[in-house]
Amino acid sequence: MPPAIETQDLVKEYGELRALQGLSLTVEEGEFFGLLGPNGAGKTTFINTLVGLVRKSGGDVRVFGHDVEAEYQQARDAIGLAPQEFNVDRFFPIREVLMHKAGYHGIPKDEAERRADEVLKRVGIYDKRDERFDWLSGGMKRRLLLARALVTDPDLLILDEPTAGVDVQLRHDLWELVSELNEEGTTVLLTTHYIEEAERLCDRVAILNEGQKVTVATPDELKERGTDTISVALENPPSTPPSLGAYAHDAWLSGDALEVRVDDGGSTAPQLLNDLEAEGYDIVDLEITRTSLEEVFVDLTRHEDRSVTRSDERDGGGDEQPGTEREEDFLEQGGAV
């Protein structure tokens, strides 16, 4: 089986702006793959290229071996997209919205009805099936976008900021649901501004910056690239940090504690303690702070616009505004949106 997503030297230009700069990326079938990057990194342009809303300027893009332009319909039928923005027909009950979506992909009416009911139950809004989109709460609207992505039974589920602006409980409910889908064999591509979301869910993460791939690694591998901080509480703290060995990248005092930045806190702590005791310091306590994925992200994408947030912070926006799934794309491409 070919990879779920494979791009080679992908380029997208908007006039003089190059949104994607020779991006080569492979997502294996069955992976839970994350895309991280600051605003304008190219995440949404990449997604829109996959689903046919944006035509590439150069390079090669395939979904399960299908060229996204030459074999548009086969590629698009394999994808379920839950976009960040609400782009749902507001004039029909949500059950009909899902049936229409299934119909665009050539699914017969009886089967479309069955699938619509099935996914509405799965995302927990079946009791709202006869209501219109505008009557739903914000959390229910997010669930509907996921249901619409699932109604075609896709092999690749693309989630563009799926938990943006939702409460903590719904965020965890969605995490559990998409994890179940991935365990059942669905490949998941996730873009997010919540670092712990990627850390908790993703097998691998690609960090994009200014349209380029910075790195691809597991969350644990990324954290290993950073430094740790050893905090040593001292009975008799000095007025200035003591002289330490080459293992210490930096050292500073914080109250009664000496803070030391090192590559590997676990292996370095014994040497640090021996050095401090040799200089006559009485050690009260020791704590090692591991490098967070957020700190590694910031280090790799140093940029004035650092838009990554923690879950308990107010959501501050997203990537470039993505396009919408439109019937004109269906007509132009000769396939289903």
Order of alpha helices (4+ residues) and beta strands (2+ residues): beta-beta-beta-alpha-beta-beta-alpha-beta-alpha-alpha-alpha-beta-alpha-beta-alpha-beta-beta-alpha-beta-beta-beta-alpha-beta-alpha-alpha
